[in-house]
Amino acid sequence: MNAIKQIIVTVLFIGMLGLVVVLNRTNRPSEEQLAAEESLKRYGFHLTESAERSGITFRHESPVLDPKLGHIMPIVAAMGAGVSLVDFDGDDLLDVYAVNSKEGKPNHLYRNRGDGTFEDVAGALGVADLNRPGTGACMGAIWADIDNDGFPDLFVYKWGKPELFRNKQGKGFERVTDRAGLPAWVNANSACWLDYDRDGLPDLFIAGYWPEGIDLWNLKTTQVMPESFEFAENGGRKYLLRNRGDGTFEDVTAKVGIKSTRWTLGVVAADLCGTGYPDIVLANDYGISEFFANKGGERFEEVGQETGIGLAPKSGMNATLGDVLNKGQLAIYISNITEAGNLVQGNNLWVPTGKTRTGRPRYLNQAGTLSVEQGGWSWGAKFGDLNNDGRLDLYLTNGYVSAAKGKSYWYDYGKIAGGLKGLIREAQFWPPIGDQSLSGYQQKCLWLNKGGSFTDVGAAVGVADTFDGRAVALGDLFNRGVVDVAVANQNGPLLLYKNTVAPGRGWVQFALTGGARPGREKGWSNRSAIGAQVRLAWRQGDGPLQEQLQVITAGDGYASQNMFRLHFGLGTGARIEKADIIWPSGRTQTIHSPKAGIIHRVEEPGS
């Protein structure tokens, strides 16, 4: 009997010991948790990819174009994959709109439920079915309150027929394309909203990539490629459409002097010359960048060479702005191509260094000096303070065509790139790509601003994907006072990197509303406050006074749009002294000692 008891005790002891081992294993931190803890400790933040667990299952697909382009289809069709962040229904929660590019495939509008999850409402609200055969393929989407009724409206640009939808108080969308006066067909890869004449109504700028006379599904000729890899001007025309205020737009492109036909992939608009009127910067593929200076809302003058940004031809794909040195000056970041041993263009960070003789900004490329130059085959990029330390960091996507590993198209690409003008233009002469890759499977870059230089910490803080990245959009998706990251990938999933920031780091946000209303636009800012600037001044403890300038844009980077709210990280022990606001109307406003840790909702004051 004692022997049996002893056996039972032994068995129970072994069982308890096993349970303890299991519990220890269960409580042991995973590698992901350990990496997150290390990231928070070293860099002050960590990003966790959370798309599927948040209910976002979108996957982009490329268009299938004319069979005459079949031998180079992966190259030609490797564009699109746009994403934008917007509060479309006025519930103070950011929603996500993602565009698809394949015929018959829907776009998705993910409504933020407020509990950390999203639901796709695009079909129910009428903004899903935009890739109908014969109408082209979606490339990107941008939002602005075009009628100043308090709800942002949606413009979708395409290789094909552009689409405009009026927001019906957040409950649905009305298609107003046909009566709005939009171009019938534009092969566009970028667009932005801006109030170029400061009349209180958002105007629309569309940048063509391919010439508008080309139907990529029904080619009349195969001489459709760029005429040069450095100085091509046989691309798409540009459109500046003035908002009349009655739901229609007037094409004023020729009237204001914009004549570019370069292959534009990125556009950004803001008052860079200090005149009070927004200027336009174009990042052009196969050529030089362009800077259109706004002359009082009447004309634009191309001053790229004068300012310095239009001197060297590269492969511009992204145009975005950031006060990277906290000097109250906006630098321009334009992404290009770098592939060791094949093509080393380097990305450009154009930092203001003074004035030209005409008073316009003079820029110096400091991408190499600040270590944000080498980004692979770079696409979309955005500035944002991801660790709330008071300095703007830079998130960059890259990768062109990821196919067979170990097979590279670069040798064939080099043969066509070095050819004569007629050879390059003719698509039939381009070597077949087959299953080869072209700068594929690249590690994304997340450069942390250390104050005078940047350090790439992407892999260390949780950015591990190697998809063919295109668009990046930044916003506080869960209203936690941190910047989250949405990334659209070519033929890949939409990623949502949820941000966790180390405790004790302050922040403040500004949600601005212009004073324009239906019928009283003149003399007031557009309701979306596009073009408004906020200059924040603060101290960390007893440290020196710091300042940072930010501007509200509506479409920049590559095929993307950030949230309208402006987010400022403050570091530790911060005390905000003031926020100076320059409204698009020209009014100025100062908020003294605004409280940190909240969203300040500011409406444009009267005169």
C-alpha positions in Angstrom: 0.0 0.0 0.0 2.9 2.4 0.9 4.5 1.5 -2.4 1.3 2.5 -4.3 1.1 5.8 -2.4 4.8 6.5 -3.2 4.1 5.9 -6.9 1.1 8.2 -6.8 3.1 10.9 -5.1 5.9 10.5 -7.6 3.5 10.8 -10.5 1.8 13.9 -9.1 5.2 15.5 -8.5 6.3 14.8 -12.0 3.0 16.2 -13.3 3.4 19.3 -11.2 6.9 19.7 -12.4 5.7 19.5 -16.0 3.0 22.0 -15.4 5.6 24.4 -13.9 7.8 23.9 -17.0 4.8 24.6 -19.3 3.8 27.7 -17.3 7.4 29.0 -17.5 7.4 28.5 -21.2 4.0 30.2 -21.5 5.2 33.2 -19.5 8.5 33.5 -21.3 8.5 36.5 -23.6 8.5 35.7 -27.3 11.2 36.9 -29.6 8.8 39.5 -30.9 8.2 40.8 -27.4 11.9 40.9 -26.6 12.6 42.8 -29.9 9.8 45.3 -29.1 11.2 45.9 -25.6 14.7 46.4 -27.0 13.3 48.8 -29.7 11.5 50.9 -27.1 14.5 51.0 -25.0 17.0 52.0 -27.7 14.9 54.0 -30.1 11.8 55.1 -28.2 9.3 53.3 -30.4 8.3 50.0 -32.0 6.0 49.2 -35.0 3.9 46.1 -35.1 2.3 45.0 -38.4 -1.4 44.7 -37.5 -3.5 44.9 -40.7 -5.2 41.5 -40.6 -5.9 41.5 -36.8 -7.4 45.0 -37.4 -9.7 43.6 -40.1 -7.8 44.9 -43.1 -7.3 42.2 -45.7 -6.8 44.3 -48.9 -4.3 43.1 -51.5 -3.4 45.1 -54.5 -3.3 43.7 -58.0 -1.7 45.2 -61.2 -3.6 45.9 -64.4 -3.3 43.7 -67.5 -2.6 46.0 -70.4 -2.4 45.6 -74.2 -0.8 42.2 -75.1 1.7 44.2 -77.2 3.3 45.1 -73.9 3.2 41.5 -72.6 6.9 40.9 -72.8 7.5 43.8 -70.3 4.2 43.8 -68.5 5.7 43.5 -65.0 7.7 46.7 -65.6 5.0 48.8 -67.3 2.2 47.8 -65.0 4.1 48.1 -61.7 2.4 51.3 -60.6 -0.7 52.1 -58.5 -1.1 50.8 -55.0 -2.2 54.0 -53.4 -3.5 54.7 -49.9 -5.0 57.7 -48.1 -6.1 58.4 -44.5 -9.1 60.5 -43.9 -12.0 60.9 -41.5 -14.8 60.7 -44.1 -17.7 60.5 -41.7 -16.8 63.1 -39.1 -16.5 60.8 -36.1 -13.0 61.9 -35.3 -11.6 58.5 -36.3 -9.3 58.1 -39.3 -10.5 55.8 -42.1 -8.4 54.1 -44.8 -9.0 54.2 -48.5 -6.9 51.8 -50.7 -7.0 51.6 -54.5 -6.7 48.5 -56.6 -5.5 48.6 -60.2 -6.8 45.4 -61.9 -9.8 45.4 -64.1 -12.9 44.4 -62.2 -11.2 44.5 -58.8 -12.7 46.8 -56.1 -11.2 49.6 -54.1 -11.7 49.4 -50.3 -12.8 52.0 -47.8 -12.1 50.8 -44.3 -14.2 52.6 -41.8 -12.6 52.9 -38.4 -14.9 51.3 -35.8 -13.1 52.9 -32.9 -12.3 49.7 -31.1 -9.0 49.0 -33.0 -10.7 47.3 -36.0 -12.0 48.4 -39.4 -14.8 47.4 -41.7 -14.9 47.7 -45.5 -17.8 50.0 -46.5 -16.7 50.9 -50.0 -19.3 48.8 -51.8 -22.1 50.0 -49.6 -21.2 53.7 -50.0 -20.5 53.5 -53.7 -16.7 54.0 -54.0 -15.6 50.4 -54.7 -16.4 49.6 -58.3 -14.0 52.0 -60.1 -11.9 49.5 -62.2 -14.6 48.7 -64.7 -13.3 47.5 -68.1 -13.0 50.3 -70.5 -12.5 53.0 -67.9 -8.9 52.4 -67.0 -7.2 51.5 -63.7 -7.0 53.3 -60.4 -3.6 54.7 -59.4 -4.4 56.8 -56.3 -6.9 58.9 -54.3 -7.0 62.2 -52.6 -9.5 64.0 -50.4 -10.7 67.6 -49.9 -13.9 69.3 -48.9 -14.5 70.8 -52.4 -17.9 72.4 -51.5 -17.0 73.5 -47.9 -19.9 71.6 -46.3 -17.7 70.0 -43.6 -17.2 66.6 -45.2 -14.2 65.6 -47.4 -14.9 64.6 -51.0 -13.1 62.0 -53.0 -11.1 62.2 -56.2 -9.6 59.0 -57.7 -7.0 59.5 -60.5 -6.4 56.7 -62.9 -4.7 55.5 -66.1 -8.0 56.4 -67.7 -11.2 58.2 -66.7 -10.7 60.1 -63.4 -13.6 60.0 -60.9 -15.0 62.5 -58.4 -17.4 61.7 -55.6 -19.3 64.2 -53.4 -19.5 63.1 -49.8 -23.1 63.0 -48.6 -22.6 63.9 -44.9 -20.6 60.8 -44.3 -23.5 58.5 -45.2 -22.6 57.8 -48.8 -21.0 59.2 -51.9 -22.6 60.7 -55.0 -20.7 60.3 -58.3 -20.4 63.8 -59.9 -17.7 63.0 -62.4 -19.7 63.7 -65.6 -20.9 67.2 -64.7 -17.7 68.3 -62.9 -15.8 69.2 -66.1 -12.9 66.8 -65.5 -10.7 65.6 -68.4 -12.1 62.7 -70.2 -8.9 60.6 -70.0 -5.7 61.2 -68.0 -2.9 58.6 -67.5 -2.1 60.1 -64.1 0.1 58.7 -61.3 -0.2 61.7 -58.9 -2.5 64.6 -58.0 -3.1 67.1 -55.2 -5.6 69.6 -53.9 -4.5 73.2 -53.4 -6.2 76.6 -53.2 -3.8 78.2 -55.8 -5.8 81.5 -56.0 -6.8 81.7 -52.3 -10.5 82.1 -53.1 -11.5 79.6 -50.3 -12.2 76.7 -52.7 -9.8 73.7 -53.2 -8.5 73.5 -56.7 -7.3 70.3 -58.3 -3.9 69.6 -59.9 -3.5 66.3 -61.9 -0.1 65.2 -63.2 -0.1 62.9 -66.2 2.5 60.2 -66.6 1.7 58.7 -70.0 0.4 61.0 -72.7 -3.4 61.4 -72.3 -3.9 60.2 -75.9 -2.8 56.7 -75.1 -5.2 53.9 -74.2 -2.8 51.4 -72.6 -5.4 48.6 -73.2 -5.8 49.4 -76.9 -2.5 50.6 -78.3 -2.4 52.1 -81.8 1.4 52.1 -81.8 4.1 50.6 -79.5 6.2 53.8 -79.7 4.9 54.8 -76.2 7.9 54.6 -74.0 10.0 57.6 -72.8 12.2 59.1 -75.4 15.1 59.3 -73.1 16.2 58.0 -69.7 17.4 61.5 -68.7 15.5 64.2 -70.6 12.2 62.7 -71.6 9.5 65.3 -72.4 7.0 63.0 -74.2 5.0 62.2 -71.1 1.6 63.3 -69.9 0.4 66.9 -69.7 -0.6 68.5 -66.4 -4.0 69.9 -65.4 -4.8 72.7 -63.1 -8.5 72.7 -62.6 -10.0 75.8 -60.9 -12.9 75.1 -58.5 -15.8 77.4 -59.6 -17.7 76.7 -56.4 -20.8 75.3 -58.2 -19.6 71.7 -58.4 -17.7 72.3 -61.7 -14.1 72.9 -62.5 -12.4 75.1 -65.2 -9.2 74.0 -66.9 -6.8 77.0 -66.4 -3.5 75.1 -67.1 -2.5 77.1 -70.2 -3.8 80.3 -68.7 -1.5 80.1 -65.7 1.5 79.0 -67.8 2.0 75.3 -66.8 3.3 73.5 -69.8 5.1 70.4 -68.5 4.9 67.1 -70.4 7.4 65.2 -68.3 6.8 61.8 -66.7 5.5 62.9 -63.3 5.2 60.4 -60.4 5.2 62.7 -57.4 3.7 66.1 -56.6 3.4 68.4 -53.6 2.0 71.9 -53.1 2.8 74.4 -50.4 3.9 78.0 -50.0 7.6 77.5 -50.3 8.5 81.0 -51.6 6.8 82.9 -48.8 4.4 84.7 -51.0 1.2 83.4 -49.3 0.3 81.4 -52.4 1.0 77.6 -52.8 3.8 76.6 -55.2 4.0 73.2 -56.9 6.9 70.8 -57.0 7.0 67.8 -59.4 9.1 64.7 -59.1 9.6 63.5 -62.6 10.7 60.1 -63.9 13.3 60.0 -66.7 14.3 63.6 -66.2 14.7 66.7 -63.9 12.3 67.8 -61.2 10.3 71.0 -61.7 9.4 73.8 -59.3 6.4 76.0 -60.3 6.5 79.3 -58.4 3.0 80.8 -57.8 2.9 84.5 -58.8 0.0 85.9 -56.9 -2.6 83.3 -58.0 -2.4 84.5 -61.6 0.5 82.7 -63.2 3.1 80.0 -62.4 6.8 80.3 -63.4 9.0 77.2 -63.7 12.1 78.0 -61.5 13.6 74.5 -61.0 17.1 75.5 -62.2 17.0 78.8 -60.3 16.2 77.0 -57.0 18.6 74.2 -57.6 16.2 71.2 -57.6 16.0 71.0 -61.4 19.6 70.6 -62.4 20.4 66.9 -62.5 18.2 64.4 -64.3 17.1 61.4 -62.2 14.1 59.1 -61.7 11.9 61.1 -59.4 9.1 59.1 -57.8 8.2 60.9 -54.6 7.8 64.5 -53.5 7.2 65.3 -49.8 8.1 68.1 -47.3 9.6 68.2 -43.8 11.3 70.6 -41.4 14.1 68.1 -40.9 16.4 70.5 -39.0 13.8 72.2 -36.8 14.7 75.6 -38.3 11.2 76.6 -39.5 12.1 75.7 -43.1 10.6 73.0 -45.3 12.9 70.7 -47.1 11.8 68.7 -50.1 12.5 64.9 -50.3 12.5 63.4 -53.8 13.2 59.6 -54.2 15.2 58.0 -57.0 16.9 54.8 -57.9 20.0 53.2 -56.3 21.2 49.7 -57.2 24.8 49.0 -56.3 26.8 48.1 -59.4 24.1 49.2 -61.8 22.7 52.6 -61.2 23.5 54.9 -58.2 21.3 58.1 -58.5 20.7 58.6 -54.8 17.7 60.2 -53.3 17.6 64.0 -52.9 16.9 66.0 -49.7 16.6 69.6 -50.8 17.3 71.8 -47.8 16.8 75.6 -48.0 20.1 77.4 -47.7 19.2 80.9 -48.6 17.5 83.0 -51.3 18.1 83.5 -55.0 18.3 87.0 -56.5 14.6 87.0 -57.0 13.9 86.1 -53.4 13.0 82.5 -54.0 14.5 79.7 -51.9 17.8 78.2 -52.9 18.2 74.5 -52.1 21.2 72.3 -51.5 21.0 68.5 -51.7 21.9 67.2 -48.2 20.7 63.6 -48.6 24.2 62.3 -48.5 25.3 64.5 -45.6 22.3 63.5 -43.5 22.4 59.8 -44.6 19.0 59.5 -46.3 20.4 59.0 -49.8 20.7 55.3 -50.3 17.3 53.7 -50.3 17.3 51.2 -53.1 14.7 51.5 -55.9 12.9 54.1 -53.8 9.2 55.0 -54.1 6.9 56.6 -51.5 8.4 58.4 -48.5 7.0 60.5 -45.7 8.2 62.6 -42.8 6.7 62.1 -39.3 7.9 62.1 -35.7 7.5 58.3 -35.0 9.1 58.3 -31.6 7.8 61.7 -30.3 11.2 63.1 -29.6 10.6 66.4 -31.3 12.4 65.6 -34.6 10.9 64.4 -37.9 11.9 60.9 -39.0 11.6 59.5 -42.5 9.8 56.3 -43.7 10.7 55.0 -47.2 9.3 52.2 -49.3 11.3 50.5 -52.1 11.5 47.6 -54.5 10.4 47.4 -58.1 9.7 43.9 -59.4 10.1 40.9 -57.1 10.0 37.7 -59.2 12.5 34.9 -59.3 15.2 35.2 -56.8 18.7 35.0 -58.3 17.5 36.3 -61.7 18.1 39.9 -62.5 16.8 42.1 -65.4 19.4 44.7 -64.8 21.7 43.7 -67.6 18.9 43.9 -70.2 17.6 47.1 -68.6 21.0 48.6 -69.0 21.1 47.7 -72.7 17.8 49.6 -73.4 18.7 52.5 -71.1 21.8 53.2 -73.1 20.1 53.1 -76.5 19.2 55.8 -78.9 16.0 57.9 -78.7 14.1 55.8 -81.2 15.2 52.6 -79.6 14.0 53.6 -76.2 10.6 54.8 -77.3 9.8 51.6 -79.1 8.3 49.1 -76.6 9.0 46.2 -79.0 12.7 46.7 -78.7 12.7 46.3 -74.9 14.1 42.9 -73.9 11.5 40.5 -72.4 11.7 40.4 -68.6 10.2 36.9 -68.2 10.4 35.8 -64.6 13.4 38.0 -63.7 13.4 40.4 -60.8 14.4 44.1 -61.0 15.5 45.5 -57.7 13.1 43.2 -55.8 12.9 42.0 -52.2 14.3 45.1 -50.8 14.4 46.0 -47.1 12.5 49.2 -46.3 14.2 52.2 -44.7 13.1 54.0 -41.6 15.5 56.7 -40.9 15.5 58.0 -37.3 16.3 61.7 -37.0 19.2 62.1 -34.5 19.4 65.9 -34.9 21.9 66.6 -37.7 21.9 63.1 -39.2 19.7 60.1 -39.7 20.1 56.4 -38.8 18.2 53.5 -40.5 16.5 51.5 -37.8 13.8 49.9 -39.9 14.5 46.3 -39.2 15.3 46.9 -35.6 11.9 48.6 -34.9 9.7 46.0 -36.6 9.7 46.9 -40.3 10.6 43.6 -41.8 8.6 43.3 -45.0 10.3 43.1 -48.4 7.2 43.6 -50.6 7.4 46.0 -53.6 6.4 49.1 -51.6 4.7 52.1 -53.2 2.6 54.5 -51.1 3.1 55.5 -47.5 0.5 57.4 -45.4 0.9 58.6 -41.8 -1.7 59.3 -39.2 -2.8 58.7 -35.6 -5.2 55.9 -36.5 -6.3 55.1 -32.9 -6.1 58.6 -31.4 -3.3 57.7 -29.0 -1.0 60.6 -29.8 1.4 58.5 -31.9 1.9 58.3 -35.7 0.9 55.0 -37.3 2.0 53.9 -40.8 -0.1 52.5 -43.6 1.9 51.1 -46.6 0.4 50.0 -50.0 2.4 47.4 -51.9 2.4 46.5 -55.6 0.8 43.1 -56.0 1.0 42.8 -52.2 -1.0 43.4 -49.0 -1.9 46.7 -47.5 0.2 46.9 -44.3 -0.7 48.7 -41.1 2.1 49.3 -38.7 0.7 50.2 -35.3 3.1 52.4 -33.3 4.0 52.0 -29.7 6.0 54.9 -28.2 8.1 54.8 -25.0 6.3 56.4 -22.0 7.0 60.0 -21.0 7.3 61.5 -24.5 4.9 64.4 -25.1 2.9 65.3 -28.2 0.3 67.7 -29.5 -1.9 67.8 -32.5 -3.8 70.5 -34.4 -7.0 69.9 -36.3 -7.7 73.0 -38.3 -10.9 74.1 -39.9 -11.0 76.9 -42.4 -13.7 79.5 -42.2 -15.2 79.1 -45.6 -18.8 78.0 -45.9 -21.0 77.5 -48.9 -21.6 81.0 -50.2 -18.9 82.8 -48.3 -15.6 81.5 -49.6 -14.1 84.8 -50.5 -11.7 86.0 -47.9 -11.8 82.7 -46.0 -9.7 79.6 -46.0 -11.0 76.4 -47.5 -12.8 74.2 -45.0 -10.0 71.5 -45.1 -7.4 74.2 -44.3 -5.2 72.8 -47.1 -2.1 75.0 -47.2 -2.3 76.1 -43.6 1.0 76.3 -41.7 1.7 75.7 -38.0 4.9 76.8 -36.4 5.3 75.3 -32.9 7.8 76.6 -30.3 8.6 74.6 -27.2 11.3 73.7 -24.7 12.2 70.3 -23.2 12.8 71.1 -19.6 15.2 74.0 -19.3 16.6 73.4 -22.7 16.9 75.8 -25.6 13.8 76.9 -27.5 12.9 74.6 -30.3 10.6 75.2 -33.3 9.2 73.1 -36.1 7.1 74.1 -39.1 4.4 71.8 -40.6 1.9 72.4 -43.4 -1.3 70.7 -44.3 -1.2 69.0 -47.7 -3.8 67.0 -49.6 -1.8 64.5 -51.7 2.0 64.2 -51.7 4.6 61.5 -51.6 3.7 58.8 -54.0 0.0 58.0 -54.6 -0.9 58.8 -51.0 -2.3 61.3 -48.5 -1.6 61.8 -44.8 -4.2 62.7 -42.2 -5.2 66.4 -42.2 -4.3 66.8 -38.6 -0.7 68.0 -37.8 1.2 65.9 -35.2 4.1 67.3 -33.3 6.3 65.1 -31.0 7.7 67.0 -28.0 10.2 64.8 -26.3 10.3 64.6 -22.5 9.5 67.4 -20.0 8.1 69.6 -22.7 6.6 73.0 -22.2 4.9 74.5 -25.3 5.3 78.3 -25.6 3.1 79.0 -28.6 1.7 77.8 -31.9 1.7 80.3 -34.8 -0.9 79.5 -37.5 -0.8 81.0 -41.0 -4.2 80.3 -42.6 -4.5 79.9 -46.4 -6.5 83.1 -46.5 -3.5 85.0 -45.1 -4.9 85.4 -41.6 -2.5 84.8 -38.8 -3.3 83.4 -35.3 -1.2 82.7 -32.2 -2.2 80.2 -29.6 -0.2 80.8 -26.4 0.9 77.9 -24.2 -1.3 75.3 -25.8 -1.7 72.2 -23.7 0.3 69.1 -24.6 -1.2 65.6 -25.0 -4.4 66.7 -26.7 -5.9 67.4 -30.1 -6.4 71.2 -30.5 -9.4 71.8 -32.7 -9.0 75.3 -34.1 -11.4 77.1 -36.4 -10.3 80.1 -38.4 -11.1 83.3 -36.5 -12.8 86.3 -38.1 -10.8 89.3 -39.4 
